[in-house]
């Protein structure tokens, strides 16, 4: 079984910083793209940032120049450094990864989510 486990959420004041981490574990053969999504109350889940195995990245316009996604391929981890946080960044943040487990086809996997709350 493949699992994604996030950590690092919490409560921070506007203008502050948080760092989210996500580690993939299990019988993993390959990890392809890794990403962070978020879902605010009453809104649809949206893509925040994505990083491919070669290191290329892309960001939602709303977080460009404030958030940085990175990964450690050896440890199957993905991180999201969030700076200059705003109240509108408040959401549950989910880790997502496309993974090929041993003996199974590649599929998208999700973490359980971690709450980020930014107070004004």
N, C-alpha and C positions, 0 to 999 in steps of 0.2 A: 504494500500500500504506500502511496505517496501522500505526504502531508506538507502543507505550508503553514508555518507558524509565525505570526507577526508579533512585534514588541515595539515599545517606545512611544505609544500614544500617551495622552494626558491633557492637562489643563495648562494653558499658557496665556499670558497677556498679549494684547495686540502689539506687534512689533517684535515679539520674541521668536525663539527658534525651538524646533524639535527635530529629532532624528528617528525615523522609523526603520526597522530592520525586519527582514523576512528570510527564514531559512527553509529550504526544501530538503526533506529527508525521505528515506525509503529506498527501494530498489530502483535507482535511477540510472538510466543509460546515458541520456542526453537531456540538457536543459536548453531550450531555444530562447525565445523572447521572454523577458520578465517585465512586469509592469505593476504600477500602482493605480488603483481606481479609488473613487470616493463616492459616497452617497449621503447627501444631506437630507434631513427630514422633509418628506413631501416631494422630493426630487428624484429623478432617475440617476442611476449609477453612471458616472462619467469617468473617462480616461484622464488621468493626471499626467503620467509620464510612462515612457516605455524605453527599454534598452535591449538591444539584440545581443546575441552571443559575441559578436565582434566588437561591441562597444558603442555602436551608433545609438543615438538617443533622439527622442522627440518629446515635446511637452505641450500641454494645453496652453493656449494663449494666456489664460488667467494666472498661470504660475511661472511663466517664463521669467528668467532673471531672478527668481526668488527660490525656486526649488531645484535641487540637483539629484538626479538618480545615478546610482553606481552599482556595480556588481562585483562579486568575487567568484569567478567560475570554479575555482578549486574547492570552495566551500558551499557552492550552490546557494549563495545569499544575494539579496538585493536590498539596497538601502535607499532611503529618501531623506535627504537633508532639506529641511524646510526652514527658510529664513524669512524675516519680515512678514510674519504671519498676520493675517487679517481675520476679523470675525467671520467673514464669508468663507473662510477655509474650514470652518467647523463642519465636521462630517465623520462618518465611519470610513476609515481607510482600509482598503482590501488589497492584499497582494495577489497577483495572478501570474502564472507561469505556464508556458507550453512545455510539457515534459514527455519524454519517451521513457516509460518504465521498462525494465527488463521483461521481455516476453509479451509485452502489450503494445498496442498502437499508441502513437502520440496523442495527447489530449490536453485540454486546458484544465488547470487546477486552481482552486481558490483557497485563500486563508480564511480564518474565521472573522477577521475584521478587528480593528483597533480604533477606539474613539479618540478623536482629536477635537478639543474644544478651545476656542480662542475667545477670550473675554475682551470687551472693549474698554 
